[in-house]
Amino acid sequence: MVELQRLASDTSLDSLMRDSTRHVILRRHGLTADELVDAAQRMANDPDHAERVWTAINTAGAKGKQPNGRIPSTPTAPIHIGTPRAPTP
C-alpha cells in the first residue's frame, strides 16, 4: 500500500505508465486488483482493524520504508529486447 500511495502521488507519470506500474507492484506482492478490492471491502467491516492498517501504512510511508523495513522503489518498466529472429541454418 505504501508503494501504491507513492505511485498515486507521482505526478511525473502518465496514466498508462501509472497503470502499468500499479500492475507491477501488485504482481510483485502476489496480488491482483480484485484481491486488493476484496481486502478493502473486508476491512470496511472491521473499522478498528482498518484504522490500525492505515496507521501502519502512513507511518511506514512517512519513514520512507515499508513495514518490513525495506525502502520501496518504483518498479521500472520492462525493457523491450526486440523480436527474436529465426535461427540461421
N, C-alpha and C positions, 0 to 999 in steps of 0.2 A: 504494500500500500504506500510505503514511503516513496518508492520509485515511481509509482503511478501518480502520486501527488506532485512530485517534481516534474514529471512529464507534462502534466496538465498545466503547470505554470511556466513551461518553457516556451517563450514567445518566438524563439528562433526557428521553430519547426513549422512546416505547413501541415495541413490536415492529413494528407496522405502519409507523410513521414511520422506524424504523431500516432496515427492508427497502426502503422506497421510496427513502430517501437512498442506500442501497448501490447500487441500480439507477441512480440519477442519477450517482453517482461513476463507476461502470463505464462508463456511456454517454458521459460527458464525456471519458473516456480511450479511447473506441472499443473497449471490451471487453465481452464477455458473461461471465456467471458461469461458463459451461462453458469458455471460453478461459482464465479465471483458474485453474480447477481443472486444466486440461491443463498449463498452465505450471508449476503447483506439482508435478504428477506428474513432469514432465520434470526439474525441479530436484532431485527426490528421487534421480534417477540420477546427479547430479553434486554431491556434498556440498560440495566446495570452492567451486564457483560459488554454491551456495545460501547458504553462510556469508558470502561477500562481499556478496551481495544483501541479506541480512538485516542485516548490519553497516551498510550504506549506508542502509537504511530506518530502523533505530534511531537512527543518527547524525542523519539528517535530521529525524526526529521529535523528537529531543531538542533540536534547534536551533529547532524550530518552523517549519521550512521544508522544502519538497520538494527532491529532489536538484537540480532546475533553478533553485533559489534563490527560487522564488515561495512566498509564505506561503499555505498552503492554507486554504480556507474551507469550512465545511459548507454544501452547497448548500441553498437554500431550496426549500420545496415549491412546486409550480406553483400559480399563483393561478387560482381559478375565476372566469371572467369572465361566466358566465351562458350561457344558451342563446340562440342567435341567433333573432330574430323574423323572420317573413315580411315581405318588403318591402311597404310600403303602396302601394296603387295610385295 
